[in-house]
Amino acid sequence: MVLALLIESDLALTEDVVETIVDKTFTDIDSEGDGRTNMHQMAADN
């Protein structure tokens, strides 16, 4: 889905860059550090 949105936006990012962005986003959201996210973490202002 992320790749489809980037293509629609005419952003030219490699899959590796997109994967890095997504991984960092989930790492930042995971405030408990357990490798999982929940709705409370995603809704929180980190």
Stockholm file with secondary structure:
# STOCKHOLM 1.0

chainA/1-46         MVLALLIESDLALTEDVVETIVDKTFTDIDSEGDGRTNMHQMAADN
#=GR chainA/1-46 SS CHHHHHHHTTCCCCHHHHHHHHHHHHHHHCTTCSSCCCHHHHHSCC
#=GC SS_cons        CHHHHHHHTTCCCCHHHHHHHHHHHHHHHCTTCSSCCCHHHHHSCC
//
